[in-house]
Amino acid sequence: MKKIVKNRLREAPIKCIGGASVRKITLLLAVVSACAVAISASAAKTEALNFKPQFVFKDRNGKTVSAPIVDEYQQKKLVYPAAKIDPRVNPKLMQAATIAQERAHAHSKSRCWHYVKEALLASGVIDSRPKTAMAKQAADELVRDYGFKKLSIRDPFAAPLGSVLVYSARGAAGHVEIRTKNGFVSDFRSKTPSRRPLIGVYAKG
């Protein structure tokens, strides 16, 4: 009788270990292993994403150094300053800028002074059509015959809205344009001023 009881006592723990408890432990170990594999894979992926190829070279002192290789280029848009409204400038000049903008082409037709004349006349800021033929002559004529004044401005971007910019050119007709809100206009529209030497910026009160 004692032997039977002892055998049952010995068998009980074995059944417990081989039963539900073992299955739970096995399942738990499987879950832990799966999590470990997932974490390792995620870490490896993150490391791969953060890795940047390096360019290795020697500096002037013979020291080996490295620098990251730039394999992507992001173009930045240039932002040009908008024209400011000067209350001392005749509002009709701002209207002339609008008229010129509406009539202008995408590219130059080599008729800048002709288009500026027409815009100034259409806006009513002048009462007759200027007679000079070359654009670089516009400055003197506007001052002499139409009451324009030269402003103390040398930066075309600082020219007030509606002002007239006149440029010289050696052996050529020069260039003339009107400052618009977001650029410059003559017979064509441009976000940047002419590269020719600036004679001056002119406006009328």
VODO-102886 format. One line per 5 residues: for each residue x, y, z of N, C-alpha, C, O. Coordinates in Angstrom, 3 decimals. Example, Ala and Ser with C-alpha at 12.3 -4.5 7.8 and 13.67 -1.06 7.14 Angstrom:
BEGIN
13.190 -5.690 7.800 12.300 -4.500 7.800 13.200 -3.300 7.800 14.236 -3.319 8.465 | 12.850 -2.250 7.080 13.670 -1.060 7.140 12.900 0.030 7.870 13.409 1.138 8.039 .
This chain:
BEGIN
0.846 -1.210 0.000 0.000 0.000 0.000 0.867 1.240 0.000 0.588 2.192 -0.729 | 1.909 1.241 0.804 2.824 2.373 0.867 3.522 2.583 -0.469 3.737 3.728 -0.866 | 3.881 1.523 -1.171 4.556 1.632 -2.458 3.633 2.278 -3.487 4.066 3.091 -4.303 | 2.359 1.905 -3.438 1.384 2.481 -4.404 1.253 3.983 -4.189 1.235 4.750 -5.152 | 1.160 4.410 -2.916 1.040 5.848 -2.597 2.265 6.584 -3.057 2.162 7.667 -3.632 .
3.456 5.999 -2.808 4.707 6.648 -3.228 4.763 6.788 -4.740 5.182 7.828 -5.249 | 4.351 5.767 -5.458 4.369 5.833 -6.931 3.426 6.907 -7.459 3.753 7.612 -8.414 | 2.243 7.032 -6.830 1.299 8.067 -7.249 1.856 9.473 -7.004 1.683 10.379 -7.818 | 2.531 9.627 -5.851 3.131 10.925 -5.542 4.213 11.281 -6.552 4.368 12.443 -6.930 | 4.961 10.261 -6.986 6.012 10.518 -7.973 5.418 10.841 -9.346 5.968 11.658 -10.084 .
4.304 10.204 -9.685 3.695 10.424 -10.995 2.998 11.765 -11.092 2.924 12.327 -12.185 | 2.482 12.302 -9.997 1.707 13.550 -10.026 2.494 14.719 -10.569 1.984 15.410 -11.451 | 3.719 14.992 -10.098 4.477 16.120 -10.642 4.802 15.924 -12.103 4.846 16.890 -12.865 | 5.033 14.673 -12.511 5.377 14.397 -13.904 4.205 14.751 -14.804 4.392 15.349 -15.864 | 2.999 14.386 -14.390 1.815 14.721 -15.167 1.614 16.219 -15.244 1.207 16.732 -16.286 .
1.886 16.919 -14.181 1.717 18.375 -14.125 2.680 19.068 -15.076 2.330 19.998 -15.802 | 3.930 18.562 -15.037 4.953 19.169 -15.898 4.659 18.858 -17.356 4.828 19.730 -18.209 | 4.232 17.667 -17.663 3.975 17.296 -19.053 2.635 17.766 -19.566 2.345 17.603 -20.751 | 1.808 18.343 -18.717 0.476 18.761 -19.125 0.403 20.218 -19.533 1.207 20.711 -20.325 | -0.612 20.908 -18.954 -0.921 22.286 -19.350 0.221 23.238 -19.060 0.466 24.160 -19.838 .
0.929 23.034 -17.950 1.993 23.974 -17.572 3.098 24.014 -18.602 3.601 25.092 -18.920 | 3.486 22.878 -19.128 4.542 22.823 -20.148 4.097 23.532 -21.411 4.877 24.255 -22.032 | 2.832 23.327 -21.797 2.328 23.983 -23.006 2.338 25.495 -22.848 2.659 26.217 -23.791 | 1.989 25.977 -21.659 2.006 27.435 -21.413 3.417 27.988 -21.494 3.649 29.053 -22.066 | 4.351 27.255 -20.916 5.749 27.712 -20.942 6.272 27.739 -22.374 6.957 28.676 -22.782 .
5.935 26.687 -23.134 6.372 26.621 -24.534 5.800 27.771 -25.350 6.496 28.391 -26.154 | 4.499 28.046 -25.126 3.839 29.153 -25.834 4.463 30.497 -25.477 4.666 31.349 -26.341 | 4.763 30.674 -24.193 5.374 31.909 -23.720 6.748 32.120 -24.343 7.099 33.223 -24.762 | 7.528 31.019 -24.396 8.864 31.103 -25.010 8.764 31.431 -26.503 9.596 32.162 -27.040 | 7.761 30.895 -27.155 7.575 31.165 -28.588 7.238 32.628 -28.835 7.748 33.248 -29.769 .
6.361 33.176 -27.974 5.981 34.591 -28.098 7.180 35.501 -27.864 7.409 36.455 -28.607 | 7.941 35.187 -26.814 9.133 35.982 -26.496 10.129 35.946 -27.645 10.709 36.970 -28.005 | 10.325 34.761 -28.218 11.252 34.607 -29.347 10.797 35.419 -30.555 11.600 36.072 -31.221 | 9.478 35.366 -30.826 8.927 36.121 -31.968 9.118 37.613 -31.776 9.474 38.324 -32.716 | 8.880 38.092 -30.558 9.075 39.526 -30.258 10.535 39.931 -30.439 10.834 40.999 -30.973 .
11.433 39.068 -29.989 12.866 39.355 -30.099 13.280 39.457 -31.557 14.051 40.339 -31.937 | 12.750 38.528 -32.385 13.072 38.547 -33.816 12.523 39.827 -34.462 13.198 40.456 -35.278 | 11.291 40.205 -34.089 10.678 41.408 -34.660 11.455 42.658 -34.286 11.679 43.539 -35.117 | 11.866 42.726 -33.020 12.638 43.890 -32.550 13.974 43.967 -33.272 14.415 45.049 -33.659 | 14.615 42.822 -33.452 15.907 42.790 -34.151 15.758 43.246 -35.596 16.582 44.004 -36.110 .
14.686 42.771 -36.249 14.444 43.151 -37.644 14.164 44.636 -37.762 14.656 45.298 -38.676 | 13.361 45.165 -36.824 13.052 46.596 -36.827 14.296 47.432 -36.613 14.485 48.455 -37.272 | 15.141 47.003 -35.696 16.385 47.727 -35.421 17.301 47.713 -36.633 17.941 48.713 -36.959 | 17.353 46.549 -37.302 18.198 46.435 -38.488 17.685 47.339 -39.601 18.468 47.968 -40.313 | 16.355 47.398 -39.747 15.754 48.252 -40.774 16.028 49.716 -40.486 16.379 50.474 -41.391 .
15.869 50.125 -39.218 16.134 51.509 -38.827 17.579 51.880 -39.081 17.883 52.971 -39.563 | 18.458 50.962 -38.751 19.894 51.210 -38.959 20.195 51.363 -40.443 21.014 52.190 -40.845 | 19.503 50.535 -41.262 19.718 50.609 -42.709 19.217 51.933 -43.260 19.843 52.515 -44.146 | 18.075 52.420 -42.736 17.526 53.688 -43.193 18.397 54.864 -42.789 18.540 55.831 -43.537 | 18.973 54.773 -41.608 19.808 55.859 -41.105 21.224 55.847 -41.673 21.965 56.820 -41.535 .
21.584 54.763 -42.298 22.938 54.657 -42.820 23.108 55.553 -44.037 22.273 55.549 -44.941 | 24.168 56.301 -44.056 24.486 57.154 -45.186 25.884 56.813 -45.675 26.822 56.739 -44.882 | 26.027 56.603 -46.985 27.355 56.279 -47.515 28.347 57.402 -47.247 27.998 58.581 -47.305 | 29.560 57.032 -46.960 30.597 57.992 -46.614 31.671 58.041 -47.701 32.037 57.018 -48.280 | 32.161 59.237 -47.962 33.285 59.419 -48.878 34.547 59.569 -48.027 34.678 60.520 -47.256 .
35.454 58.638 -48.175 36.677 58.634 -47.360 37.830 59.211 -48.173 38.046 58.824 -49.321 | 38.576 60.148 -47.564 39.710 60.768 -48.247 40.730 61.230 -47.215 40.480 61.180 -46.011 | 41.854 61.669 -47.692 42.906 62.183 -46.817 43.021 63.692 -46.983 43.046 64.216 -48.097 | 43.091 64.381 -45.836 43.218 65.834 -45.902 44.665 66.226 -46.169 45.514 65.365 -46.399 | 44.946 67.524 -46.139 46.284 68.022 -46.470 47.360 67.548 -45.480 48.549 67.544 -45.797 .
46.923 67.151 -44.281 47.860 66.656 -43.263 48.037 65.140 -43.328 48.757 64.562 -42.515 | 47.382 64.498 -44.293 47.498 63.051 -44.431 46.567 62.277 -43.532 46.650 61.051 -43.459 | 45.669 62.984 -42.835 44.735 62.325 -41.929 43.538 61.811 -42.716 42.985 62.517 -43.559 | 43.145 60.573 -42.430 41.995 59.984 -43.110 40.708 60.498 -42.479 40.480 60.330 -41.281 | 39.880 61.120 -43.292 38.598 61.660 -42.818 37.499 61.196 -43.768 37.765 60.711 -44.868 .
36.268 61.358 -43.318 35.137 60.950 -44.151 34.047 62.010 -44.104 33.957 62.799 -43.163 | 33.237 62.007 -45.128 32.113 62.940 -45.209 30.940 62.218 -45.861 31.143 61.394 -46.752 | 29.718 62.516 -45.431 28.548 61.852 -46.025 28.383 62.237 -47.489 28.602 63.386 -47.871 | 27.994 61.263 -48.298 27.769 61.507 -49.725 26.340 61.998 -49.920 25.389 61.341 -49.495 | 26.189 63.156 -50.565 24.866 63.720 -50.822 24.345 63.121 -52.116 24.889 63.382 -53.189 .
23.289 62.317 -52.019 22.736 61.671 -53.205 21.354 62.203 -53.563 20.697 61.689 -54.467 | 20.920 63.234 -52.849 19.645 63.854 -53.155 19.823 65.359 -53.256 20.613 65.948 -52.518 | 19.089 65.980 -54.171 19.172 67.427 -54.357 17.776 68.026 -54.296 16.879 67.622 -55.036 | 17.610 68.964 -53.434 16.322 69.626 -53.302 16.475 71.071 -53.739 17.147 71.869 -53.086 | 15.845 71.386 -54.846 15.964 72.732 -55.377 15.159 73.715 -54.536 13.986 73.492 -54.238 .
15.811 74.796 -54.167 15.140 75.830 -53.379 14.708 76.965 -54.307 15.486 77.447 -55.129 | 13.484 77.366 -54.158 12.987 78.454 -54.979 13.491 79.794 -54.441 13.451 80.070 -53.242 | 13.964 80.606 -55.375 14.414 81.934 -54.983 13.197 82.825 -54.786 12.293 82.857 -55.621 | 13.186 83.526 -53.704 12.084 84.434 -53.409 12.597 85.867 -53.510 13.479 86.277 -52.755 | 12.032 86.625 -54.454 12.453 88.006 -54.657 11.509 88.939 -53.896 10.318 88.650 -53.774 .
12.033 90.054 -53.385 11.180 90.973 -52.621 10.118 91.628 -53.491 10.371 91.987 -54.641 | 8.938 91.776 -52.931 7.838 92.431 -53.646 8.014 93.944 -53.568 8.611 94.465 -52.626 | 7.492 94.629 -54.559 7.598 96.089 -54.587 6.700 96.712 -53.520 5.599 96.229 -53.255 | 7.184 97.775 -52.924 6.403 98.488 -51.917 5.696 99.682 -52.542 6.169 100.263 -53.519 | 4.580 100.028 -51.973 3.821 101.191 -52.452 4.318 102.434 -51.737 4.315 102.501 -50.508 .
4.744 103.418 -52.521 5.185 104.701 -51.961 4.040 105.697 -52.150 3.668 105.995 -53.285 | 3.480 106.211 -51.061 2.339 107.138 -51.173 2.671 108.417 -51.933 1.772 109.136 -52.369 | 3.964 108.702 -52.092 4.361 109.915 -52.821 4.341 109.719 -54.332 4.422 110.689 -55.085 | 4.236 108.474 -54.776 4.213 108.165 -56.203 2.786 108.271 -56.735 1.840 107.795 -56.107 | 2.648 108.893 -57.880 1.346 109.061 -58.529 0.675 107.700 -58.735 1.279 106.811 -59.337 .
-0.554 107.516 -58.253 -1.261 106.233 -58.401 -1.407 105.799 -59.858 -1.538 104.609 -60.147 | -1.383 106.770 -60.775 -1.504 106.429 -62.194 -0.310 105.614 -62.682 -0.419 104.856 -63.646 | 0.837 105.775 -62.008 2.007 104.972 -62.364 1.776 103.506 -62.012 2.221 102.612 -62.732 | 1.081 103.262 -60.905 0.757 101.880 -60.532 -0.223 101.285 -61.549 -0.174 100.094 -61.858 | -1.110 102.137 -62.056 -2.031 101.694 -63.103 -1.263 101.381 -64.383 -1.592 100.436 -65.100 .
-0.235 102.183 -64.661 0.603 101.938 -65.840 1.300 100.583 -65.732 1.443 99.866 -66.723 | 1.730 100.243 -64.519 2.373 98.937 -64.299 1.404 97.807 -64.600 1.782 96.803 -65.202 | 0.160 97.968 -64.186 -0.862 96.951 -64.438 -1.143 96.816 -65.927 -1.259 95.705 -66.446 | -1.252 97.950 -66.613 -1.517 97.942 -68.055 -0.370 97.261 -68.802 -0.596 96.424 -69.675 | 0.859 97.631 -68.448 2.027 97.033 -69.095 2.083 95.530 -68.846 2.450 94.757 -69.731 .
1.717 95.127 -67.640 1.721 93.705 -67.280 0.727 92.933 -68.140 1.017 91.820 -68.578 | -0.422 93.508 -68.377 -1.462 92.842 -69.158 -1.088 92.729 -70.633 -1.482 91.778 -71.308 | -0.336 93.692 -71.124 0.004 93.729 -72.552 1.332 93.036 -72.875 1.626 92.767 -74.040 | 2.116 92.754 -71.864 3.460 92.229 -72.076 3.452 90.774 -72.562 2.479 90.041 -72.384 | 4.567 90.389 -73.177 4.764 89.027 -73.662 5.635 88.244 -72.676 6.165 88.796 -71.712 .
5.763 86.980 -72.939 6.608 86.145 -72.071 8.087 86.394 -72.346 8.928 86.230 -71.462 | 8.397 86.795 -73.584 9.798 87.042 -73.961 9.921 88.389 -74.663 8.941 88.931 -75.175 | 11.118 88.908 -74.676 11.366 90.236 -75.249 11.091 90.273 -76.749 11.385 89.334 -77.488 | 10.512 91.402 -77.167 10.294 91.677 -78.583 11.197 92.826 -79.055 11.066 93.327 -80.172 | 12.123 93.226 -78.161 13.031 94.352 -78.431 12.272 95.651 -78.678 12.678 96.474 -79.499 .
11.170 95.825 -77.959 10.359 97.043 -78.092 9.973 97.566 -76.700 8.845 98.008 -76.481 | 10.918 97.507 -75.781 10.630 97.864 -74.391 10.113 99.301 -74.236 9.100 99.520 -73.573 | 10.793 100.275 -74.838 10.420 101.681 -74.670 9.070 101.949 -75.324 8.290 102.756 -74.819 | 8.787 101.292 -76.426 7.490 101.448 -77.100 6.355 101.009 -76.182 5.348 101.706 -76.062 | 6.515 99.843 -75.527 5.463 99.324 -74.647 5.317 100.165 -73.378 4.207 100.364 -72.884 .
6.440 100.657 -72.855 6.371 101.499 -71.656 5.700 102.832 -71.988 4.893 103.333 -71.205 | 6.028 103.403 -73.139 5.368 104.640 -73.579 3.857 104.454 -73.614 3.109 105.274 -73.083 | 3.414 103.364 -74.246 1.981 103.103 -74.393 1.298 102.927 -73.038 0.173 103.388 -72.844 | 1.971 102.265 -72.110 1.385 102.051 -70.779 1.275 103.364 -70.010 0.271 103.621 -69.346 | 2.315 104.193 -70.103 2.286 105.497 -69.421 1.194 106.387 -69.997 0.504 107.095 -69.262 .
1.044 106.347 -71.299 0.023 107.172 -71.966 -1.378 106.659 -71.650 -2.281 107.453 -71.389 | -1.567 105.352 -71.670 -2.888 104.759 -71.411 -3.352 104.996 -69.974 -4.551 105.101 -69.718 | -2.415 105.078 -69.048 -2.778 105.294 -67.633 -3.094 106.752 -67.336 -3.687 107.069 -66.304 | -2.694 107.641 -68.245 -2.952 109.065 -68.037 -1.879 109.776 -67.234 -2.042 110.951 -66.906 | -0.785 109.097 -66.908 0.281 109.726 -66.137 1.062 110.724 -67.000 1.693 111.643 -66.479 .
1.013 110.533 -68.326 1.551 111.519 -69.263 0.460 111.830 -70.280 -0.398 110.986 -70.541 | 0.481 113.031 -70.859 -0.597 113.437 -71.768 -0.197 113.426 -73.241 -0.999 113.778 -74.106 | 1.027 113.028 -73.525 1.456 112.908 -74.918 2.510 111.810 -75.023 3.141 111.437 -74.034 | 2.684 111.306 -76.228 3.606 110.184 -76.413 5.047 110.679 -76.503 5.340 111.562 -77.309 | 5.953 110.129 -75.692 7.368 110.520 -75.767 7.925 110.310 -77.177 7.530 109.384 -77.886 .
8.854 111.195 -77.567 9.353 111.186 -78.940 10.705 110.489 -79.103 11.085 110.157 -80.226 | 11.426 110.262 -78.031 12.742 109.635 -78.153 12.617 108.209 -78.661 11.623 107.526 -78.415 | 13.657 107.773 -79.382 13.608 106.448 -79.993 14.266 105.380 -79.127 13.784 104.249 -79.068 | 15.365 105.729 -78.454 16.111 104.734 -77.691 15.702 104.724 -76.219 15.405 105.767 -75.637 | 15.692 103.546 -75.639 15.257 103.373 -74.249 16.117 104.172 -73.275 15.599 104.729 -72.306 .
17.423 104.235 -73.520 18.311 104.950 -72.587 18.087 106.459 -72.609 18.586 107.173 -71.739 | 17.331 106.953 -73.612 16.992 108.378 -73.673 15.747 108.706 -72.861 15.407 109.875 -72.681 | 15.072 107.679 -72.375 13.815 107.876 -71.651 13.998 108.714 -70.396 13.145 109.541 -70.072 | 15.095 108.511 -69.691 15.314 109.214 -68.423 15.271 110.723 -68.609 14.520 111.418 -67.925 | 16.085 111.232 -69.543 16.133 112.684 -69.763 14.790 113.232 -70.222 14.371 114.299 -69.774 .
14.115 112.514 -71.106 12.840 113.007 -71.623 11.750 113.018 -70.557 10.970 113.967 -70.477 | 11.692 111.979 -69.746 10.679 111.929 -68.698 10.864 113.052 -67.679 9.891 113.628 -67.193 | 12.115 113.354 -67.364 12.400 114.437 -66.406 12.135 115.793 -67.031 11.534 116.667 -66.405 | 12.582 115.969 -68.258 12.495 117.279 -68.923 11.070 117.650 -69.316 10.652 118.795 -69.139 | 10.319 116.678 -69.851 9.024 117.011 -70.452 7.797 116.518 -69.695 6.681 116.951 -69.981 .
7.989 115.615 -68.727 6.811 115.025 -68.103 6.796 115.082 -66.577 5.960 114.431 -65.953 | 7.678 115.826 -65.977 7.641 116.035 -64.528 8.136 114.890 -63.667 7.873 114.870 -62.464 | 8.845 113.938 -64.252 9.414 112.841 -63.460 10.653 113.319 -62.716 11.327 114.264 -63.129 | 10.930 112.647 -61.620 12.131 112.942 -60.835 12.932 111.668 -60.597 12.371 110.580 -60.458 | 14.233 111.821 -60.552 15.094 110.671 -60.283 15.106 110.401 -58.784 15.360 111.307 -57.990 .
14.835 109.168 -58.399 14.821 108.789 -56.990 16.219 108.356 -56.553 17.017 107.880 -57.361 | 16.497 108.526 -55.274 17.812 108.150 -54.738 17.834 106.655 -54.416 18.020 106.248 -53.269 | 17.642 105.859 -55.454 17.595 104.406 -55.311 18.525 103.784 -56.343 18.477 104.122 -57.526 | 19.374 102.869 -55.879 20.291 102.184 -56.786 19.976 100.697 -56.938 20.470 100.036 -57.852 | 19.162 100.191 -56.045 18.775 98.779 -56.103 17.424 98.665 -56.802 16.425 99.154 -56.274 .
17.365 98.036 -57.972 16.087 97.915 -58.693 14.973 97.286 -57.863 13.808 97.655 -58.008 | 15.328 96.326 -56.983 14.307 95.688 -56.149 13.705 96.662 -55.136 12.602 96.440 -54.636 | 14.428 97.734 -54.837 13.936 98.730 -53.884 13.066 99.783 -54.557 12.496 100.638 -53.879 | 12.957 99.730 -55.871 12.145 100.705 -56.603 10.675 100.543 -56.218 10.179 99.418 -56.154 | 9.973 101.645 -55.963 8.554 101.541 -55.581 7.690 101.083 -56.749 8.069 101.220 -57.912 .
6.545 100.548 -56.425 5.603 100.060 -57.422 5.232 101.177 -58.396 4.822 102.261 -57.979 | 5.378 100.909 -59.692 5.015 101.889 -60.716 6.156 102.752 -61.204 6.013 103.447 -62.209 | 7.281 102.726 -60.519 8.409 103.559 -60.940 9.015 103.021 -62.233 8.880 101.842 -62.561 | 9.690 103.922 -62.961 10.287 103.578 -64.245 11.793 103.453 -64.074 12.442 104.358 -63.550 | 12.344 102.334 -64.516 13.779 102.086 -64.410 14.400 102.167 -65.797 13.935 101.523 -66.737 .
15.462 102.971 -65.912 16.121 103.172 -67.202 17.555 102.669 -67.114 18.264 102.937 -66.144 | 17.975 101.931 -68.148 19.311 101.325 -68.174 20.068 101.785 -69.416 19.478 102.020 -70.470 | 21.375 101.906 -69.272 22.217 102.266 -70.406 22.776 101.011 -71.051 22.626 99.907 -70.527 | 23.417 101.193 -72.186 24.070 100.086 -72.877 25.040 100.672 -73.890 24.673 101.548 -74.674 | 26.270 100.194 -73.875 27.280 100.708 -74.791 26.986 100.225 -76.213 26.938 99.027 -76.490 .
26.792 101.194 -77.094 26.536 100.868 -78.492 25.186 100.237 -78.749 24.978 99.639 -79.804 | 24.255 100.358 -77.797 22.914 99.774 -77.971 21.864 100.734 -77.422 22.182 101.777 -76.851 | 20.605 100.349 -77.613 19.498 101.242 -77.248 19.253 101.328 -75.752 18.574 102.246 -75.293 | 19.794 100.388 -74.977 19.521 100.369 -73.544 18.237 99.625 -73.243 17.775 98.805 -74.036 | 17.669 99.922 -72.087 16.446 99.225 -71.689 15.665 100.090 -70.717 16.242 100.871 -69.961 .
14.351 99.945 -70.745 13.476 100.654 -69.810 12.375 99.687 -69.376 11.885 98.896 -70.181 | 11.993 99.755 -68.108 10.960 98.859 -67.582 10.246 99.510 -66.415 10.747 100.468 -65.827 | 9.091 98.997 -66.085 8.285 99.507 -64.975 8.289 98.461 -63.872 8.164 97.263 -64.127 | 8.437 98.938 -62.634 8.419 98.027 -61.479 6.993 97.596 -61.205 6.108 98.428 -61.006 | 6.776 96.278 -61.196 5.479 95.714 -60.847 5.542 95.152 -59.431 6.588 95.200 -58.784 .
4.435 94.626 -58.959 4.395 94.113 -57.591 5.407 92.988 -57.383 6.086 92.930 -56.358 | 5.498 92.094 -58.370 6.369 90.928 -58.209 7.475 90.838 -59.250 8.015 89.758 -59.487 | 7.818 91.963 -59.872 8.879 91.910 -60.870 9.013 93.193 -61.656 8.886 94.294 -61.121 | 9.276 93.021 -62.957 9.530 94.155 -63.834 8.888 93.864 -65.184 8.822 92.710 -65.609 | 8.411 94.921 -65.867 7.715 94.707 -67.129 8.055 95.800 -68.133 8.217 96.967 -67.778 .
8.157 95.404 -69.366 8.320 96.347 -70.483 7.485 95.753 -71.622 6.255 95.786 -71.573 | 8.149 95.214 -72.641 7.400 94.454 -73.637 7.327 92.975 -73.243 6.691 92.167 -73.921 | 7.982 92.645 -72.147 7.929 91.286 -71.599 7.973 91.348 -70.078 8.371 92.356 -69.494 | 7.559 90.262 -69.450 7.521 90.192 -67.994 8.766 89.481 -67.471 9.253 88.531 -68.084 | 9.272 89.950 -66.336 10.446 89.321 -65.735 10.385 89.471 -64.218 9.937 90.493 -63.697 .
10.849 88.423 -63.515 10.907 88.492 -62.052 12.150 89.229 -61.574 12.233 89.644 -60.418 | 13.107 89.384 -62.466 14.363 90.051 -62.106 14.597 91.263 -62.995 14.106 91.299 -64.123 | 15.334 92.255 -62.513 15.606 93.451 -63.319 16.633 93.174 -64.403 17.270 92.120 -64.428 | 16.780 94.139 -65.294 17.770 94.029 -66.362 19.175 94.001 -65.766 19.426 94.584 -64.711 | 20.089 93.315 -66.458 21.480 93.246 -66.006 22.307 94.422 -66.521 23.487 94.537 -66.188 .
21.718 95.274 -67.308 22.434 96.426 -67.858 22.723 97.445 -66.751 22.092 97.399 -65.695 | 23.659 98.353 -66.976 23.957 99.391 -65.978 22.736 100.294 -65.757 22.165 100.821 -66.712 | 22.354 100.460 -64.528 21.165 101.255 -64.193 21.491 102.750 -64.245 22.384 103.224 -63.543 | 20.757 103.485 -65.086 20.905 104.947 -65.124 20.199 105.551 -63.916 20.734 106.433 -63.246 | 18.995 105.065 -63.650 18.254 105.582 -62.497 16.839 105.076 -62.418 16.322 104.458 -63.349 .
16.216 105.352 -61.279 14.810 105.010 -61.038 14.027 106.313 -61.004 14.406 107.254 -60.307 | 12.925 106.366 -61.766 12.193 107.617 -61.927 10.717 107.438 -61.590 10.120 106.391 -61.841 | 10.147 108.503 -61.008 8.732 108.473 -60.640 8.191 109.897 -60.652 8.936 110.875 -60.697 | 6.876 109.971 -60.611 6.192 111.258 -60.661 5.191 111.336 -59.519 4.471 110.373 -59.253 | 5.142 112.470 -58.848 4.230 112.641 -57.736 2.847 113.078 -58.147 1.977 113.258 -57.294 .
